[in-house]
Each structure stands twice: as C-alpha cells, then as structure tokens.
C-alpha cells in the first residue's frame, strides 16, 4: 500500500490529468511526469521567502528540472493550469 502523504500524492486537475513530481525530497534533479499531457504548462519555483527562483516550461510527458544550483531547503512549486494553479512543497537535500 502506498504511503498516505502529500509528498507522494500527485497533483490532479480535470479528471484524469495528473502531475507527479519525484523524488521528493530530491538531491539535484526533480522529474515531472504528466498524464494526458496538456501543452503550455508553466512551473514556477519559489524559496521560503517568496522569491521566485526558476520558471520551467513543461514541454512533454516527462520533464527534467535541475535544482543542483540551489542550496538545500524547502521550496514551493506552482503549476499554472490557467485559470487554476496547483501547488506543492519540494524538499532539496
């Protein structure tokens, strides 16, 4: 049985559309997996002070997000489905 944790749960939008952000916590690389891929998704990353750190355009069902240039810590991800925004915390160690 899967752990019941918000860290492992996918982000869901409009029925079968799902986004998984793995691994979480991560060391250097996050992978973003989408089902029923929707084009023009934008992922934004903020630090705990609210400063926007990175923007990534999701261009396919699997996207690599390199966090190796960031210090360890807690980050906040938002994915713009316009008009809805899905949010998740990411931990880098």
Steps between C-alpha positions, in 0.01 A plus 500: 500500500624849413591743778226752569707815477457823310864468394422190292153588378466625143351835415168447322311728267193437286437131549779278370762772464772435754844639578757317711811672630765247602705437700393716789724563687754528220874552482568669164233405247120501514304311237156624401270232354169593341213280385272617220758768435367852464722739305624836626526410867730728694666400826627770737732443795520731805715489810356533851536879492266518198774584250443344160805285420425322171239461229476182294281435197370141509533382141413131513386209716841483676698813591831526684531789747859564614527639854874434542580873509270559801587463868331232710164604635126514447362637175151568376387390154196634317377366166280734301205320337342839436267595658585247774841477671610177672755528781746271678799518733829347388790414728859514372776339707 
